[in-house]
Amino acid sequence: MKKSYFKQLLLGFVTIVSLIILGACGAQEKTMSFQRIDQNLQYDLRLTYYYKGDIVTKQTTDSFWSYKTLGATKKEDVKDRIDKASQMYQNIKGIKEKVVYEDKGVRESLEINFNKVDFDKLVNLPGMYTDKNTRKSKKVSMKASKKFLTSKGFKEVTDGKFEKLK
């Protein structure tokens, strides 16, 4: 009688541990990266999506825009405009954004945590695109994001092998 009870208890424990392990494996976060680069205009846009299933949890963007691309020849020509746009991203929960002015252009880094961000504030930021489904569900689809980006000339990047500006 005690052996049977012990076996049932052990079997139950093994089953629970197995389900936890399988559940953890199924919820593994993956990444997908994209790039749009133009050697003539000297801009480089790199986006990396972190997702589970079809739901994006985080997006990072690293961008470089030459002053030429921005219709300028030097930092002072664009600083006010860029700083005003950058200020709109500050103090929004779930968003980290930073702009650095370099000799040849502007570098921006942006991180959006979709589990924390206020989608109503997100849709009003410059350069943000969300469709009706995203605004309604408060979720970003990896499949829809990939389709949108490739339609805008972005190429998927594998193994972190981004093209470099020359």
Residue frames as qw, qx, qy, qz and C-alpha x, y, z in Angstrom:
[[0.000, 0.885, 0.466, 0.000, 0.00, 0.00, 0.00],
 [0.286, -0.820, 0.105, 0.484, 2.79, 2.44, 0.91],
 [0.438, -0.153, 0.597, 0.654, 4.73, 1.53, -2.26],
 [0.253, 0.606, 0.661, 0.363, 1.70, 2.23, -4.45],
 [0.112, -0.948, -0.251, 0.160, 1.11, 5.60, -2.79],
 [0.410, -0.628, 0.325, 0.575, 4.81, 6.49, -3.12],
 [0.426, 0.137, 0.668, 0.594, 4.80, 5.52, -6.83],
 [0.141, 0.803, 0.540, 0.210, 1.72, 7.67, -7.48],
 [0.254, -0.911, -0.038, 0.323, 3.27, 10.58, -5.63],
 [0.458, -0.400, 0.495, 0.621, 6.55, 10.18, -7.52],
 [0.366, 0.404, 0.682, 0.487, 4.72, 9.86, -10.85],
 [0.015, 0.921, 0.390, 0.004, 2.72, 13.01, -10.08],
 [0.349, -0.789, 0.179, 0.473, 5.88, 14.91, -9.18],
 [0.458, -0.116, 0.623, 0.623, 7.67, 13.76, -12.38],
 [0.270, 0.654, 0.632, 0.316, 4.63, 14.77, -14.44],
 [0.101, -0.960, -0.194, 0.175, 4.52, 18.26, -12.92],
 [0.404, -0.613, 0.383, 0.560, 8.28, 18.79, -13.40],
 [0.449, 0.169, 0.690, 0.542, 7.99, 17.60, -17.02],
 [0.172, 0.827, 0.509, 0.166, 5.13, 20.01, -17.72],
 [0.231, -0.906, 0.034, 0.353, 7.10, 22.90, -16.23],
 [0.449, -0.365, 0.552, 0.601, 10.14, 22.06, -18.36],
 [0.363, 0.419, 0.698, 0.454, 8.05, 21.69, -21.53],
 [0.029, 0.924, 0.379, -0.043, 6.22, 24.93, -20.79],
 [0.311, -0.784, 0.218, 0.492, 9.49, 26.79, -20.32],
 [0.444, -0.092, 0.655, 0.605, 10.84, 25.42, -23.59],
 [0.272, 0.635, 0.660, 0.293, 7.70, 26.42, -25.50],
 [0.060, -0.967, -0.230, 0.090, 7.87, 30.00, -24.24],
 [0.642, -0.264, 0.186, 0.695, 11.45, 30.60, -25.35],
 [0.186, 0.887, 0.029, -0.422, 12.13, 34.08, -26.68],
 [0.718, 0.247, 0.390, 0.520, 13.53, 34.35, -30.20],
 [0.053, -0.693, 0.087, 0.714, 14.96, 37.27, -32.16],
 [0.603, 0.535, 0.471, 0.358, 14.59, 38.49, -35.72],
 [0.243, -0.609, 0.089, 0.750, 16.60, 41.39, -37.18],
 [0.524, 0.725, 0.396, 0.209, 16.11, 43.65, -40.19],
 [0.359, -0.467, 0.155, 0.793, 18.19, 46.32, -41.92],
 [0.470, 0.816, 0.296, 0.161, 17.60, 49.07, -44.44],
 [0.489, -0.540, 0.215, 0.650, 20.81, 50.72, -45.61],
 [0.544, 0.814, 0.163, 0.120, 21.65, 53.21, -48.35],
 [0.710, -0.186, 0.097, 0.673, 25.33, 53.74, -49.17],
 [0.292, 0.517, 0.264, 0.760, 24.64, 56.84, -51.32],
 [0.300, -0.781, -0.148, -0.528, 22.52, 58.75, -48.81],
 [0.314, 0.288, -0.695, 0.579, 24.48, 57.25, -45.91],
 [0.595, -0.363, 0.285, -0.658, 21.76, 55.95, -43.62],
 [0.399, 0.098, -0.909, 0.066, 21.56, 52.65, -41.77],
 [0.637, -0.322, 0.165, -0.681, 18.47, 51.41, -39.92],
 [0.378, 0.118, -0.913, 0.096, 18.72, 48.23, -37.84],
 [0.657, -0.333, 0.121, -0.665, 15.75, 46.73, -36.02],
 [0.275, 0.101, -0.947, 0.134, 15.78, 43.68, -33.78],
 [0.685, -0.334, -0.120, -0.636, 12.57, 42.11, -32.57],
 [0.016, -0.160, 0.923, -0.350, 12.35, 39.86, -29.51],
 [0.668, -0.074, -0.190, -0.716, 9.28, 37.64, -29.63],
 [0.301, -0.053, 0.922, -0.236, 7.52, 34.60, -28.21],
 [0.462, 0.513, 0.722, -0.040, 5.23, 32.76, -30.61],
 [0.339, 0.610, 0.399, 0.595, 3.90, 35.60, -32.78],
 [0.265, -0.938, -0.223, -0.034, 3.91, 38.24, -30.03],
 [0.472, 0.523, -0.264, 0.659, 6.72, 40.83, -30.00],
 [0.595, -0.653, -0.369, 0.289, 7.91, 41.56, -26.46],
 [0.316, -0.756, 0.123, 0.560, 10.65, 44.09, -27.26],
 [0.660, 0.664, 0.159, 0.313, 12.07, 46.01, -30.22],
 [0.435, -0.635, 0.152, 0.620, 15.46, 47.66, -30.43],
 [0.567, 0.777, 0.180, 0.205, 16.37, 50.09, -33.17],
 [0.490, -0.528, 0.214, 0.660, 19.84, 51.41, -33.94],
 [0.509, 0.788, 0.311, 0.150, 19.82, 54.10, -36.61],
 [0.395, -0.406, 0.188, 0.802, 22.40, 56.30, -38.27],
 [0.404, 0.835, 0.366, 0.069, 21.29, 59.21, -40.45],
 [0.517, 0.049, 0.107, 0.848, 23.90, 61.27, -42.29],
 [0.044, 0.562, 0.196, -0.803, 23.39, 65.02, -42.24],
 [0.120, 0.149, -0.617, -0.764, 23.00, 64.76, -46.03],
 [0.168, -0.362, -0.901, -0.172, 20.00, 62.42, -45.59],
 [0.151, -0.664, -0.582, 0.445, 18.47, 64.91, -43.18],
 [0.292, 0.833, 0.303, 0.358, 18.90, 67.76, -45.68],
 [0.322, -0.936, 0.125, 0.066, 21.73, 69.40, -43.77],
 [0.626, 0.588, -0.410, 0.307, 25.48, 69.79, -43.79],
 [0.250, 0.308, -0.672, 0.625, 26.19, 69.98, -40.04],
 [0.272, -0.338, -0.824, 0.366, 24.80, 69.21, -36.60],
 [0.040, 0.307, 0.301, -0.902, 23.54, 72.73, -35.95],
 [0.331, 0.027, -0.475, -0.815, 21.24, 72.52, -38.99],
 [0.613, -0.231, -0.670, -0.350, 19.21, 69.64, -37.48],
 [0.248, 0.037, -0.769, 0.588, 19.86, 69.71, -33.73],
 [0.363, 0.010, 0.317, -0.876, 16.71, 71.63, -32.72],
 [0.729, 0.085, -0.336, -0.590, 14.44, 69.47, -34.87],
 [0.644, 0.079, -0.756, 0.081, 16.01, 66.18, -33.72],
 [0.104, 0.071, -0.693, 0.710, 16.07, 67.22, -30.05],
 [0.532, -0.014, 0.136, -0.836, 12.34, 68.13, -30.18],
 [0.801, 0.061, -0.477, -0.358, 11.48, 64.74, -31.67],
 [0.505, 0.136, -0.772, 0.361, 13.73, 62.96, -29.15],
 [0.170, -0.163, 0.506, -0.830, 12.11, 64.78, -26.24],
 [0.722, -0.076, -0.155, -0.670, 8.76, 63.22, -27.15],
 [0.787, 0.050, -0.615, -0.016, 10.18, 59.76, -26.37],
 [0.214, 0.274, -0.674, 0.652, 11.47, 60.67, -22.93],
 [0.283, -0.070, 0.602, -0.743, 9.63, 59.74, -19.74],
 [0.797, 0.039, -0.222, -0.560, 7.35, 57.19, -21.39],
 [0.659, -0.327, 0.652, -0.184, 7.26, 53.95, -19.47],
 [0.856, 0.196, 0.475, 0.062, 8.68, 51.08, -21.53],
 [0.620, 0.735, 0.046, 0.269, 10.71, 53.32, -23.88],
 [0.532, -0.612, 0.205, 0.548, 14.41, 54.18, -23.78],
 [0.597, 0.723, 0.199, 0.285, 15.71, 56.54, -26.46],
 [0.457, -0.672, 0.173, 0.556, 19.03, 58.31, -26.93],
 [0.590, 0.788, 0.069, 0.165, 20.46, 60.54, -29.66],
 [0.594, -0.510, 0.241, 0.573, 24.18, 61.11, -30.24],
 [0.448, 0.882, -0.057, -0.133, 25.50, 63.70, -32.69],
 [0.785, -0.182, 0.349, 0.479, 28.58, 62.52, -34.59],
 [0.187, -0.453, 0.362, 0.793, 30.83, 64.22, -37.14],
 [0.052, 0.025, -0.728, -0.683, 28.96, 62.83, -40.15],
 [0.469, -0.346, -0.565, -0.583, 25.46, 62.37, -38.79],
 [0.528, -0.382, 0.351, -0.672, 23.07, 61.43, -36.01],
 [0.381, 0.022, -0.924, 0.030, 22.95, 58.08, -34.23],
 [0.597, -0.322, 0.156, -0.718, 19.79, 57.07, -32.38],
 [0.239, -0.003, -0.965, 0.108, 19.16, 54.06, -30.18],
 [0.591, -0.207, 0.023, -0.779, 15.63, 53.12, -29.22],
 [0.164, -0.032, -0.978, 0.124, 14.25, 50.30, -27.11],
 [0.586, -0.220, -0.060, -0.778, 10.55, 49.58, -26.69],
 [0.047, 0.008, 0.962, -0.270, 9.34, 47.06, -24.13],
 [0.414, -0.232, -0.508, -0.719, 5.88, 46.14, -25.42],
 [0.501, -0.407, -0.751, 0.137, 4.94, 44.53, -22.10],
 [0.320, -0.479, -0.408, 0.708, 5.31, 47.90, -20.34],
 [0.096, 0.014, 0.244, 0.965, 4.65, 50.61, -22.94],
 [0.346, 0.547, 0.477, -0.595, 1.46, 52.66, -23.07],
 [0.436, 0.301, 0.691, 0.492, 0.20, 51.95, -26.61],
 [0.132, 0.904, 0.406, -0.004, -1.94, 55.12, -26.61],
 [0.199, -0.874, 0.230, 0.379, 1.22, 57.21, -26.14],
 [0.560, -0.192, 0.652, 0.474, 3.27, 55.04, -28.51],
 [0.480, 0.563, 0.606, 0.292, 1.04, 55.65, -31.53],
 [0.093, 0.982, 0.157, -0.042, 1.52, 59.43, -31.24],
 [0.496, -0.623, 0.356, 0.490, 5.32, 59.33, -31.42],
 [0.430, 0.734, -0.344, -0.396, 7.12, 60.41, -34.61],
 [0.277, 0.468, -0.820, -0.180, 8.12, 57.48, -36.81],
 [0.340, -0.010, 0.890, -0.302, 5.82, 54.97, -35.10],
 [0.532, 0.045, -0.515, -0.671, 3.45, 52.87, -37.16],
 [0.259, 0.056, 0.910, -0.318, 0.75, 50.67, -35.68],
 [0.285, -0.216, -0.688, -0.631, -2.26, 49.17, -37.39],
 [0.599, -0.399, -0.064, -0.692, -5.81, 48.93, -36.01],
 [0.880, -0.190, -0.434, -0.023, -5.26, 45.39, -34.71],
 [0.549, 0.113, -0.480, 0.675, -2.19, 46.44, -32.72],
 [0.145, -0.336, 0.204, -0.908, -3.93, 49.46, -31.23],
 [0.742, -0.321, -0.192, -0.556, -6.95, 47.36, -30.29],
 [0.919, -0.160, -0.356, 0.062, -5.15, 44.27, -28.93],
 [0.307, -0.876, 0.361, -0.089, -2.16, 46.14, -27.44],
 [0.798, -0.216, 0.508, 0.242, 0.00, 43.38, -28.94],
 [0.281, 0.714, -0.463, -0.443, 2.52, 43.51, -31.80],
 [0.953, 0.178, 0.237, -0.054, 2.52, 40.62, -34.27],
 [0.434, -0.484, 0.583, 0.487, 5.93, 39.39, -35.45],
 [0.507, 0.339, 0.711, 0.350, 4.42, 38.07, -38.68],
 [0.218, 0.912, 0.344, 0.054, 2.72, 41.41, -39.45],
 [0.260, -0.864, 0.243, 0.356, 5.89, 43.35, -38.50],
 [0.520, -0.209, 0.663, 0.497, 8.02, 41.26, -40.85],
 [0.423, 0.591, 0.623, 0.290, 5.53, 41.72, -43.70],
 [0.034, 0.981, 0.160, -0.105, 5.39, 45.48, -43.13],
 [0.364, -0.734, 0.390, 0.420, 9.18, 45.92, -42.91],
 [0.522, -0.009, 0.693, 0.498, 9.95, 43.85, -46.01],
 [0.339, 0.762, 0.518, 0.192, 7.32, 45.86, -47.93],
 [0.060, -0.992, 0.027, 0.108, 9.27, 49.01, -46.95],
 [0.561, 0.717, -0.375, 0.174, 12.59, 47.72, -48.28],
 [0.438, -0.640, 0.596, -0.206, 14.04, 46.17, -45.12],
 [0.700, 0.277, -0.654, -0.066, 16.01, 42.95, -45.48],
 [0.861, -0.496, 0.019, -0.109, 16.04, 40.22, -42.87],
 [0.202, 0.702, -0.644, 0.228, 19.48, 39.79, -41.27],
 [0.948, -0.245, -0.199, -0.051, 20.60, 36.40, -40.00],
 [0.838, -0.145, -0.203, 0.486, 23.39, 35.64, -37.55],
 [0.314, -0.840, -0.076, 0.435, 23.87, 39.35, -36.76],
 [0.550, -0.012, 0.417, 0.723, 25.61, 39.97, -40.11],
 [0.198, 0.893, 0.269, -0.301, 24.55, 43.56, -40.75],
 [0.602, 0.537, 0.144, 0.573, 25.97, 45.41, -43.75],
 [0.413, -0.583, -0.152, 0.683, 28.19, 48.35, -42.78],
 [0.294, 0.946, 0.077, -0.107, 28.21, 51.87, -44.17],
 [0.780, 0.126, 0.117, 0.601, 31.29, 52.54, -46.28]]
